[in-house]
């Protein structure tokens, strides 16, 4: 916990725009995973088919698993927004 506060003091205003963009991207992807998990599953499956045949496919993951992963991604987005907030206020 002490290391966290030490690292937060190193955040500069130049870090804030990148963190804001990353947070927005994570938030959009996470909400899309929560609201439209079947679409995410189909797109990831299509990508996996083109990338490597016979590999693991997200269609084996249940819908609730994709929604849980989306909630985790939204939680990660809040961390990027916290970094942006600290950057803009330093």
Backbone torsions as a table, in degrees:
resi	resn	phi	psi	omega
1	UNK	NA	-36.9	178.9
2	UNK	-65.1	-38.5	179.7
3	UNK	-62.9	-35.9	178.9
4	UNK	-60.2	-48.7	-178.9
5	UNK	-66.9	-30.3	176.0
6	UNK	-67.4	-42.1	-179.6
7	UNK	-71.2	-33.6	179.2
8	UNK	-63.3	-32.2	179.3
9	UNK	-68.8	-19.8	179.9
10	UNK	-83.8	-10.0	-177.9
11	UNK	-69.3	128.7	179.9
12	UNK	-110.0	164.3	178.6
13	UNK	-60.6	-22.8	178.8
14	UNK	-72.8	-17.2	177.8
15	UNK	-80.9	-20.7	-171.7
16	UNK	-65.4	-46.3	-178.5
17	UNK	-61.5	-40.6	178.9
18	UNK	-64.6	-41.3	178.5
19	UNK	-65.7	-35.6	178.3
20	UNK	-66.7	-42.0	178.2
21	UNK	-65.7	-44.3	178.7
22	UNK	-63.1	-43.3	178.8
23	UNK	-62.1	-39.7	178.3
24	UNK	-65.5	-41.9	177.8
25	UNK	-63.8	-44.9	177.7
26	UNK	-63.8	-40.5	179.7
27	UNK	-63.3	-44.8	-180.0
28	UNK	-63.4	-45.4	-179.7
29	UNK	-65.9	-41.6	179.3
30	UNK	-63.8	-43.3	177.7
31	UNK	-66.1	-37.2	177.2
32	UNK	-64.0	-37.7	177.5
33	UNK	-66.9	-33.8	-179.7
34	UNK	-75.4	-44.0	-173.4
35	UNK	-83.9	-33.3	-177.0
36	UNK	-131.5	63.4	-175.6
37	UNK	-65.5	-31.0	-179.5
38	UNK	-67.8	-36.7	177.5
39	UNK	-65.8	-41.9	177.9
40	UNK	-63.1	-42.3	179.4
41	UNK	-61.2	-45.4	-179.9
42	UNK	-63.3	-43.1	-179.5
43	UNK	-67.5	-41.3	177.5
44	UNK	-66.4	-36.3	177.4
45	UNK	-65.7	-42.0	178.2
46	UNK	-63.1	-41.6	178.0
47	UNK	-63.8	-43.4	-178.9
48	UNK	-65.7	-35.6	177.8
49	UNK	-64.0	-39.6	-179.8
50	UNK	-76.6	-33.6	-175.4
51	UNK	-74.4	-52.8	-176.1
52	UNK	-151.2	115.2	-179.5
53	UNK	-69.5	140.4	175.9
54	UNK	78.4	11.5	179.8
55	UNK	-88.1	-179.8	178.4
56	UNK	-64.8	140.8	-178.7
57	UNK	-123.9	141.1	179.5
58	UNK	-65.4	-13.4	179.7
59	UNK	-65.7	-14.1	175.7
60	UNK	-81.9	-12.7	179.8
61	UNK	-85.6	132.6	179.4
62	UNK	-69.4	162.2	-177.7
63	UNK	-60.4	-39.1	-178.9
64	UNK	-65.2	-29.9	177.7
65	UNK	-68.1	-40.0	176.8
66	UNK	-66.9	-38.0	178.3
67	UNK	-67.6	-37.3	176.3
68	UNK	-64.7	-43.3	177.0
69	UNK	-61.8	-37.6	176.6
70	UNK	-63.0	-39.4	178.0
71	UNK	-65.6	-36.9	177.4
72	UNK	-67.0	-39.2	178.5
73	UNK	-65.6	-38.8	176.3
74	UNK	-63.8	-38.8	177.2
75	UNK	-63.9	-37.6	176.4
76	UNK	-66.2	-34.4	178.5
77	UNK	-62.5	-36.6	179.4
78	UNK	-64.5	-31.6	177.0
79	UNK	-66.6	-39.6	176.7
80	UNK	-65.9	-37.1	176.7
81	UNK	-66.4	-34.2	175.9
82	UNK	-64.9	-40.8	177.3
83	UNK	-63.8	-42.3	178.5
84	UNK	-63.9	-40.9	178.3
85	UNK	-62.2	-44.2	178.9
86	UNK	-66.2	-35.1	179.0
87	UNK	-68.6	-43.1	180.0
88	UNK	-69.5	-27.0	-178.5
89	UNK	-94.5	4.3	-179.8
90	UNK	-96.3	NA	NA
